[in-house]
Amino acid sequence: MKNFFKKLLSPMVWGNLLAMATVVVALFAGMIWWLGAYTHHGEGIEVPDMYGMEYARAIEVADAKGLVLVANDSTYNKALPAGSIVIQKPVAGMKVKEGRIIYVTINSLTMPRVALPDLIDNSSYREAQAKLQALEFKVNPPVLIDGEKDWVYGIRCEGRNLSSGDMVAKESMLTLVIGNGYLGDELELEDLMGDSLSVDSTAGDEAETINDDDIDTFLEVFE
């Protein structure tokens, strides 16, 4: 036991331990330095803010900073010009390495289109107006034609008659064709016969039976 402690406290043992510790520290410091040099830690290019910038201009800005711009999606934002940058990743201000790809979303050059709902001859004016406005269409004052009051008989866009299911650009100006409540002065034969054949049930034996010849005569006189 005494020999063990004697050897443990000898200068040679402590010298070896100190040498090993020095090597470990040196290796650790060297690794940190190598990683920093390899990844350029603490260095980088600041991503510019390209929101609202035209795509062609954004490419020039990115290229000047050694970055690569790639458009990978499109959307629609009516507050921004068509073809401008809406979203960018990485975001502005972030530090990146030279040659990093910046992915951007472009504002669509055309207005999104939606299918026209089934409103023609299937809804009232107020109902159709509410549904169209909910889809972001603009509705002009209606055009009136003879027909059931406020019933939708058609939908027009820039003079063109639309059909249910047609793809129409959002915010288009649509015009509803609705009835004015005037059904015309032509009476159906069914209506005439109904009026002529209506007999008071209290008339009893005084009520006369109307045959086919009487109906024809009545219609001829009426006309």
Buried (B, 14 or more C-beta within 10 A) or exposed (E): EEEEEEEEEEEEEEEEEEEEEEEEEEEEEEEEEEEEEEEEEEEBBEBBEBBBBBBEEBBEBBEEBEBEBEBEEBEBBEEBEBBBBBBBEBEEEBEBEEEBEBBBBBBBEEBEEBEBBEBBEEBBBEEBBEBBEEBBBEBEEBEBEEBBEBBBBBBBBEEEEBEEEBEBEBEBEBBBBBBBEEEEEEEEEEEBBEEBEEEEEEEEEEEEEEEEEEBEEBBEEEE
